[in-house]
Amino acid sequence: MKKITYLIAIMLMSVSVTSCLESDEFDGLTDNKPAIAVKFPGRTYDQQVGLGFVTTGYAGNPTITYTMELDGGNTDIESILKVEGRAGDVNLGVCGYATIEDDDIAVNARSFDYTRSLEFFLTSPALCAGVLDKPNTYFELIFTIQLTNGDQIVTMPVRGIFKQ
């Protein structure tokens, strides 16, 4: 009797495991990529920011460009609806996110370069503390993007840093 109960238990467990493996549900081990994603090509590794966009010449009020492009789908970026940002420093911490731009920026293309000056960021709500008003402060941005097919995408955070 014990052997029969044991065999039935093993058969039930194998059926339940097999049914889990055949499911199309998210299993925690598989990358689930959206049909349309925003990529940020051109970033480089920097010790103070990790992977991000880097520009030099802090004293000369340089500009920094956050390049984005769509991956997948048959649609374009219609506009940038909102840009949220925060300043941060590896040693001093980070500010909270603040809306730094909520104008409707027309794009109508698959890629876009968001270019702003150091002065723009230093006078924006992204800079919450005067101690971050220095070289090697990074600015982490999140973009809300309107697509031409009517969908909206909120990007993952992307960083840029102004170096000496």
N, C-alpha and C positions, 0 to 999 in steps of 0.2 A: 504494500500500500504506500509506503514511504517513497519507493522508487517511482511509482505512477505520479504521485503528487509533485515530486522533484522534476520529472520530465514535463509535466504540464506547466510548471512555473518557468522552466527554461524556454519552452515554446512560446509562452506569452511574452516573455522579455524580448525574445528575438523578433517577434512580430512588431512590438512597439518600437524597438530600435530601428528596424527596417523602415517602418512608416515615417520615422523622423528623417531618415536619410533621403527619402524620396520626395520630401516636401520642397516647394519653391519658396518657403518662408525664409526670412533672414535667420541665419544660424549662428551669427557672431564670429564666424571665421571667414566669411566671404565679403569682398568689397562690393558694396551696393552703390554704383555710380549713377548719378542722375542722367536723364536723357540729354540735358543741356547743362553744362558746367562752365564756370568762369575760371580760367587759368591766368596766372601771373608770370609770364615768361620774362627772362632777363634778370631775375634776382640772383644775387651772389651771397656767399656765406661771409658773414662778418662776426667777429667774436662778441661784439657788444649787442648785436641785434639778432643773431641767428641768420636765417635766410631772409633776405630783404633787398630793397633797392638802396644803393649807397651813392652819395654825392659828396664831393669835397669842396673846400673853399668857404668854410663857415663864415669867415670875416667879411667876405664879399657878397653876402646875401644871395647864395646860389638858389637855383630851383631844383626840385626833385620831381621825377616822373614815375608814376605808378602805371605800368603798362598792363592792360588786361585784354583778354580775348576769349571768345566763346569757343567751347569745344563740344561738338555734337549739335544735332538739330538743324533745321532749315530756317533759322530766324536770325535777326540782327539785334544789337543793342539799340533800342530806340532812344533811351535817355538814361541819365543818372538822376534818380529822384532825390537821394539823400546821401550825404557822407558823414559818418560818425567817426570820431577819432579820440585818441588819448595819447599823451606823451608818457615816455617811460625812460628809465635808466637802470642798467644792470645793478648798480649799487644803491640807488636812491628810491627805487620802487616805481610805481605807476600811478597815473591819475585815473579817475573814472571816465567812462566814455561820455562824450558830449557831442551834440550835433554841431558840426562845423560848417556845413553847407546844406541847404535844403532848397536851392534853386533847381529848376528842371534844366539840366544841361543836355542839350540835344547832341546825339551821337550819330544814329542811323548808319552803323557799320558793324562788322563782326569784331573789331578791335578798337581800343580807345586808349589814349595816353592822358592820364589825369596829371597835369603839371601845375605845381604851385611853388611859390617862393618860400624861403625860410621865414621871411617877415610875415607871410600869410599865416603860417602855423604858430609863430610866436605871439601873434595878436588874436589867435582863435581861442575858443573855449577848451580846446584840447590841452592847452598848457595850464595846468592847475596850480603850479607852484613856481615861484621865481628861481628856485634852486635847479630847475630843469632847463633854464634859459642858458644853455651852454653847449659846446660841441659834444658829440656822441650821445645826444638825446635822440631817441627814436620816436617816430610818430606812427602809430598803428591805426590803420583805417579799415572801416567796414563800409562797403558800398551797397546801396539798394538800387537795383538796376531794373528798368522797365524794358521788356523785350517787345519786338514788333508783333509777336503773336499774342500779346496781351498778358503774358505771364510776368511775374516779378521774381527776381532772385536777390537774396541777401548773401553777400559773399562771406567767406571766411576772413578773419583778420589778416591784413598784409602790412608789413613793416617797411619803413624807409628811415634812413639815418643820415644826418648831416655831419660830416667829419671835418677836421681842421683843414 
